[in-house]
Amino acid sequence: MTFRLAARLGVGAAVLTGVLLAPQLAHAEVEGSAGVKALLGGSVWSTPDDIPGGYEGLGFAGTAGGFGYGGAAYGELRIARYLGLELDLGYDHTTLRRQVTYNGVVDVDEKVTHAGFRGALLVKGVVPTSFGRFWVGLGLEHVSGSSTDAALDAEGGVTVQSNIQAADKASRMLAMGLGVVAHAGDVIEIPVELRASKNLSQDAAWEDRVSIAPGATSYTVTAQSSWDFRLGVGIGARF
């Protein structure tokens, strides 16, 4: 009788201990964060392939670069503290510029902009620190670029006998990033990150990126950047 009672008390104590410890173990194994961040940086249009005869005139026939900005909401899940999965949903605006000397006399600024939805999914290696955590990550981004615009700005208001247009095309990007997250109290966190994204869906050849109308008086540029570089700063909460 005494043995049975002791056994039952032992089993009951084990069950009770498991129930009490389960939330603590779950919290230690799985953590999460959510918040918002602002993004600021630059973008690059690489020199296309197969430009005929060394041509460097109008038509984005060379390297271009410009300014980019945006914002995103983020959510992150961390498993066993060292493996993270981050989802970003936001907006991005990019301007690409290239300066060309027109007719050997006038400097002309070719400009193409694209803006729209930007979403990312990153797998991250996380290193906990005394003040927060450090991470490196790799993943994929989707950039819609659904809103586009283009312009030719000539020096001194000179009229250029050409017309530029922009065509939209979604981009699939390979994203690489690193960052640090500072903990401010028990809940608030401040993430800072640097991310570089390479376009995997941009055509390499000039004739595939730029469509020139008959007579060469008008051309259409597919509004995509080859590389995006963004510095992000935000605020979020841990749970």
RACORFEN-V77233 format. One record per helix or strand. SS is the DSSP state (h for helix, s for strand). FROM is the first residue (numbers start at 1). TO is the last residue. If there is no record, write none. Layout:
ss={SS | SS}
from={FROM | FROM}
to={TO | TO}
This chain:
ss={h | s | s | h | s | s | s | s | s | h | s | s | s | s | h | s | s | s}
from={2 | 30 | 49 | 52 | 64 | 83 | 106 | 132 | 147 | 155 | 163 | 171 | 188 | 205 | 206 | 210 | 218 | 227}
to={29 | 45 | 49 | 54 | 79 | 102 | 128 | 143 | 154 | 157 | 167 | 184 | 199 | 205 | 209 | 212 | 222 | 238}
